[in-house]
């Protein structure tokens, strides 16, 4: 009987010890997580303090620049007033003249019920033209296209193009003139390179 009681007591102690160890491990784990969060929050707080200090320094620099600008503005005002005194100009009169210039004039008044005493004849408003001269009809007038200038035939590009056409100058001139009409702002070399490239591409096709 005594042995059973001893064994039961030992088993109970082992269970209690296991529970105590489990609780201790759990508390240590919670403490480790808490320490990690504390370290992270401390880092964030330190970073926030640094940013706040940078903002304060920037604000102080802005205040210093503003004060410097005010001092420069005061110096300019003093120099302006001194210049007015040297030339004998009254500042109050100058201000009054500036106010008058900025005031817009009153709008003109029109009397819609009063007819004009003098009437201008309708014939005086028409332009004076010779009898045999008539104005051009803008609807039928057409812009005459400018005649393209001739490309130099002594250049190597023209000779290459002529060689590709087996010496057919009529076809060469016709193709060059067509490109000049489509691209009137291009130079001669560009026109020749264009017709040569088109001809080679068509032959490969």
C-alpha positions in Angstrom: 0.0 0.0 0.0 2.8 2.4 0.9 4.5 1.6 -2.4 1.3 2.5 -4.3 1.0 5.8 -2.6 4.7 6.5 -3.3 4.3 5.6 -7.0 1.1 7.7 -7.3 2.9 10.7 -5.6 5.9 10.3 -8.0 3.6 10.1 -11.0 1.7 13.2 -9.9 5.0 15.1 -9.4 6.2 14.1 -12.9 2.9 15.4 -14.4 3.2 18.7 -12.5 6.8 19.1 -13.5 5.9 18.5 -17.2 3.1 21.0 -17.0 5.5 23.5 -15.3 8.0 23.0 -18.0 5.4 23.5 -20.8 4.2 26.7 -19.1 7.8 27.9 -18.8 8.5 27.2 -22.5 5.3 28.9 -23.5 6.1 32.0 -21.4 9.6 32.1 -22.9 8.3 31.9 -26.4 5.8 34.7 -25.7 8.6 36.8 -24.2 10.8 36.3 -27.2 8.0 37.4 -29.6 7.4 40.4 -27.3 11.1 41.3 -27.4 11.1 41.1 -31.2 8.1 43.4 -31.5 9.7 45.8 -29.0 12.9 45.9 -31.1 10.9 46.5 -34.3 8.9 49.3 -32.6 12.1 50.8 -31.3 13.6 50.9 -34.8 10.5 52.5 -36.2 10.4 55.0 -33.4 14.0 55.9 -34.0 13.4 56.3 -37.7 10.4 58.6 -37.0 12.5 60.7 -34.6 15.2 61.1 -37.3 12.6 62.1 -39.9 11.1 64.6 -37.5 14.5 66.2 -36.8 15.1 66.5 -40.6 11.7 68.1 -41.0 12.5 70.6 -38.2 15.8 71.4 -39.8 14.2 72.0 -43.2 11.6 74.2 -41.6 14.3 76.2 -39.8 16.2 76.7 -43.1 13.0 77.8 -44.8 12.4 80.4 -42.0 15.9 81.6 -42.4 15.5 82.0 -46.2 12.2 83.9 -45.6 13.8 86.3 -43.1 16.7 86.9 -45.6 14.2 87.6 -48.3 12.4 90.1 -46.0 15.6 91.9 -45.2 16.5 92.2 -48.9 13.0 93.5 -49.7 13.4 96.1 -46.9 16.8 97.2 -48.4 15.2 97.5 -51.8 12.4 99.7 -50.4 14.9 101.9 -48.6 17.0 102.3 -51.8 13.8 103.1 -53.8 12.7 105.8 -51.3 16.2 107.2 -51.2 16.2 107.4 -55.1 12.9 109.2 -55.0 14.2 111.7 -52.5 17.3 112.3 -54.6 15.2 113.1 -57.6 12.7 115.2 -55.6 9.7 112.9 -56.3 6.7 112.9 -53.9 5.8 109.3 -53.2 2.2 110.2 -52.4 1.7 111.8 -55.8 3.3 108.9 -57.5 1.0 106.5 -55.7 -2.0 108.6 -56.7 -0.9 108.7 -60.4 -0.5 104.9 -60.4 -4.0 104.5 -58.9 -5.4 106.6 -61.6 -3.7 104.6 -64.3 -5.0 101.3 -62.9 -8.6 102.6 -62.7 -10.4 101.6 -65.9 -12.3 104.3 -67.8 -16.1 104.2 -67.6 -17.9 102.5 -70.5 -19.3 104.6 -73.3 -23.0 105.5 -73.2 -25.1 104.8 -76.3 -28.5 106.3 -77.0 -30.4 103.7 -78.9 -33.4 106.0 -79.4 -31.6 108.8 -81.0 -30.9 108.6 -84.8 -27.8 109.8 -86.4 -28.2 113.1 -88.1 -25.8 112.4 -90.9 -26.0 109.3 -93.0 -23.2 108.0 -95.0 -24.3 107.2 -98.5 -24.0 103.5 -99.4 -22.0 104.3 -102.4 -19.2 105.7 -100.3 -18.7 102.5 -98.5 -18.0 100.4 -101.6 -14.3 100.3 -102.8 -13.4 102.5 -105.7 -12.4 100.3 -108.6 -11.9 101.0 -112.3 -15.0 100.3 -114.4 -13.3 97.6 -116.5 -11.7 95.9 -113.5 -13.5 93.1 -111.7 -12.6 91.2 -108.5 -11.3 87.6 -109.0 -13.7 84.7 -108.2 -12.2 83.0 -105.1 -14.3 79.9 -105.6 -13.0 79.1 -109.1 -9.4 80.4 -108.5 -7.0 77.5 -108.3 -3.5 77.5 -107.0 -1.0 76.9 -109.8 1.5 74.2 -108.7 5.1 75.2 -108.8 7.1 73.4 -111.5 9.7 71.1 -109.9 13.3 71.9 -110.7 15.4 69.6 -112.7 17.7 67.2 -110.9 21.4 67.4 -111.6 22.3 64.6 -114.1 26.0 64.7 -113.2 25.7 63.2 -109.8 26.5 59.5 -109.0 22.9 58.9 -107.8 21.4 60.0 -111.0 23.8 57.8 -113.0 23.0 54.8 -110.8 19.3 55.3 -111.3 19.8 55.7 -115.1 21.9 52.5 -115.1 19.1 50.6 -113.4 16.7 51.8 -116.1 19.1 50.8 -118.9 19.7 54.4 -119.9 15.9 55.3 -120.3 16.1 59.0 -119.5 12.4 59.6 -120.2 11.3 57.1 -117.6 13.9 58.4 -115.1 12.7 62.0 -115.5 9.1 60.9 -115.1 9.7 59.0 -111.9 11.8 61.8 -110.5 9.2 64.4 -111.3 6.5 62.3 -109.6 8.5 62.0 -106.4 9.2 65.8 -106.5 5.5 66.5 -106.7 4.7 64.1 -103.8 7.6 65.5 -101.7 8.2 69.1 -102.7 10.2 70.0 -99.6 12.8 67.2 -100.1 16.3 67.7 -101.5 17.5 66.1 -104.8 19.6 63.4 -103.0 16.6 62.3 -101.0 14.4 62.1 -104.2 17.1 60.1 -106.0 17.6 57.7 -103.1 13.8 57.3 -102.9 13.3 56.4 -106.5 16.3 54.0 -106.5 15.0 52.3 -103.4 11.5 51.9 -104.8 12.9 50.6 -108.1 15.1 48.0 -106.3 12.2 46.9 -104.1 9.8 46.5 -107.0 12.4 44.3 -108.8 12.9 42.1 -105.8 9.2 41.7 -105.5 
